[in-house]
Amino acid sequence: PADEQLAPENAALEYWIEHHLQSGKPINLAMCLHNDSGGQLHPGLTNKPDYAYKMKRLEDLLRRHTWFTEGSQPPGCGGADVFSGGLIERYGIDTIVAEYNAERIAKFNRPPLHWDWITYGRKLVAVLCDYFELSQP
C-alpha cells in the first residue's frame, strides 16, 4: 500500500480503486497517459490470461482511430511495471502506460499542436468503445 505522506496521489488512487471494487463495480482497464520524449505503450508483465491479446488489441485500436504509431515496449520494460504490474497483480485490473512523444508526432512528422491533443482525446472515445465493444456516442 502507498504511504499517504510520501505518495498521496498513489494512496488516493488505491483508496478509490478499493472502494470502487468493494461496491461491486469492476474496473476493466486503467491507462496512465503522459508525455515523454519517446512515446510508446508499456504493458505490464503478467501471466494474466488474455492480457497480451487485450493490450495488442488496444494498440491496434489506437493505431486505427488516433495518430498513435510509435509501438510498444516489451512487457514490464522500464518503470511501467510499477503502475501496470502493481494494479494487475493487486487488483486484477488490465493496465497499460501510454507515453506520447511531446516533441514529435511520428505519423505527422512534426511537433504536436494543441489541436492534436484535443483530437486525440476525442478519438480515444472510439478506441475505448471498440475495446469494450460498445456503441459509440
C-alpha positions as CSV (number, residue, x, y, z in Angstrom):
1,P,0.0,0.0,0.0
2,A,1.1,3.5,-0.7
3,D,2.2,5.8,2.1
4,E,-0.2,8.8,2.3
5,Q,2.7,11.1,3.3
6,L,5.2,10.0,0.7
7,A,2.9,9.3,-2.2
8,P,-0.5,10.9,-1.6
9,E,-1.6,10.5,-5.3
10,N,-0.9,6.8,-5.1
11,A,-2.7,6.4,-1.8
12,A,-5.7,8.3,-3.3
13,L,-5.8,6.0,-6.3
14,E,-5.6,2.9,-4.2
15,Y,-8.4,4.2,-1.9
16,W,-10.6,4.9,-5.0
17,I,-9.9,1.5,-6.5
18,E,-10.6,-0.4,-3.3
19,H,-13.9,1.4,-2.7
20,H,-14.9,1.1,-6.3
21,L,-14.3,-2.7,-6.3
22,Q,-15.9,-3.1,-2.9
23,S,-19.1,-1.5,-4.3
24,G,-19.2,-4.3,-6.8
25,K,-18.2,-2.2,-9.8
26,P,-15.4,-3.9,-11.8
27,I,-12.5,-1.8,-13.3
28,N,-11.7,-3.3,-16.6
29,L,-8.9,-1.1,-17.8
30,A,-6.5,1.6,-16.4
31,M,-4.4,3.7,-18.7
32,C,-1.6,6.0,-17.4
33,L,-1.3,8.7,-20.1
34,H,1.6,11.1,-20.2
35,N,4.1,12.8,-22.4
36,D,7.8,11.9,-22.7
37,S,10.4,12.2,-25.4
38,G,9.9,8.7,-26.9
39,G,6.2,7.8,-27.0
40,Q,5.3,4.1,-26.7
41,L,2.9,1.8,-24.9
42,H,4.3,0.0,-21.9
43,P,2.3,-3.1,-21.0
44,G,2.8,-4.8,-17.6
45,L,4.5,-8.1,-17.0
46,T,1.9,-10.7,-16.0
47,N,0.7,-14.2,-16.6
48,K,-3.0,-13.0,-16.5
49,P,-4.9,-14.9,-19.2
50,D,-5.7,-12.8,-22.4
51,Y,-3.7,-9.8,-21.1
52,A,-1.2,-9.7,-24.0
53,Y,-4.1,-10.2,-26.5
54,K,-6.1,-7.3,-25.0
55,M,-3.1,-4.9,-25.0
56,K,-2.3,-5.8,-28.6
57,R,-5.9,-5.2,-29.4
58,L,-5.8,-1.8,-27.6
59,E,-2.6,-0.9,-29.6
60,D,-4.3,-1.8,-32.9
61,L,-7.3,0.3,-32.0
62,L,-5.1,3.3,-31.1
63,R,-3.4,3.0,-34.5
64,R,-6.7,2.7,-36.3
65,H,-8.5,5.6,-34.6
66,T,-5.8,8.0,-33.5
67,W,-2.4,9.4,-34.6
68,F,-0.6,6.9,-32.4
69,T,2.1,4.9,-34.4
70,E,5.1,4.5,-32.1
71,G,4.6,0.9,-31.0
72,S,5.1,-1.0,-27.7
73,Q,7.9,-1.8,-25.4
74,P,8.3,-5.4,-24.2
75,P,6.0,-6.2,-21.2
76,G,7.4,-5.0,-17.9
77,C,10.1,-2.8,-19.6
78,G,11.2,0.3,-17.7
79,G,9.1,1.9,-14.9
80,A,5.8,0.8,-16.5
81,D,5.6,-2.3,-14.4
82,V,5.3,-0.3,-11.2
83,F,2.0,1.1,-12.3
84,S,0.8,-1.7,-14.6
85,G,2.2,-4.7,-12.7
86,G,1.0,-3.4,-9.4
87,L,-2.6,-2.8,-10.4
88,I,-2.7,-6.1,-12.4
89,E,-1.3,-8.2,-9.5
90,R,-3.0,-6.4,-6.6
91,Y,-6.4,-5.7,-8.2
92,G,-6.6,-7.8,-11.4
93,I,-7.1,-4.6,-13.5
94,D,-5.8,-4.7,-17.1
95,T,-3.4,-1.8,-17.1
96,I,-1.0,-0.1,-19.5
97,V,1.2,3.0,-19.6
98,A,0.7,5.1,-22.7
99,E,3.5,7.6,-23.3
100,Y,3.1,10.2,-26.0
101,N,6.1,11.9,-27.6
102,A,5.8,15.6,-26.5
103,E,8.3,16.6,-29.2
104,R,7.1,14.9,-32.3
105,I,4.1,13.1,-33.7
106,A,5.6,10.4,-35.8
107,K,2.6,10.0,-38.0
108,F,2.7,13.7,-39.0
109,N,6.4,14.1,-38.7
110,R,6.1,17.4,-36.7
111,P,5.7,18.6,-33.2
112,P,2.3,18.2,-31.6
113,L,-0.1,21.2,-31.6
114,H,-2.8,21.8,-29.1
115,W,-5.4,20.7,-31.6
116,D,-3.6,17.3,-32.0
117,W,-4.2,16.6,-28.3
118,I,-7.8,17.7,-28.5
119,T,-8.4,15.4,-31.5
120,Y,-6.5,12.6,-29.8
121,G,-8.8,12.8,-26.8
122,R,-11.9,12.8,-29.0
123,K,-10.7,9.8,-30.9
124,L,-9.8,8.0,-27.7
125,V,-13.6,7.6,-27.2
126,A,-13.8,5.5,-30.3
127,V,-10.8,3.4,-29.2
128,L,-12.4,2.7,-25.8
129,C,-15.9,2.0,-27.3
130,D,-14.3,-0.5,-29.7
131,Y,-12.1,-2.0,-27.0
132,F,-15.2,-2.6,-24.8
133,E,-17.3,-3.4,-27.8
134,L,-19.8,-0.6,-27.1
135,S,-21.8,1.6,-29.4
136,Q,-20.1,4.9,-30.0
137,P,-21.9,8.0,-28.8
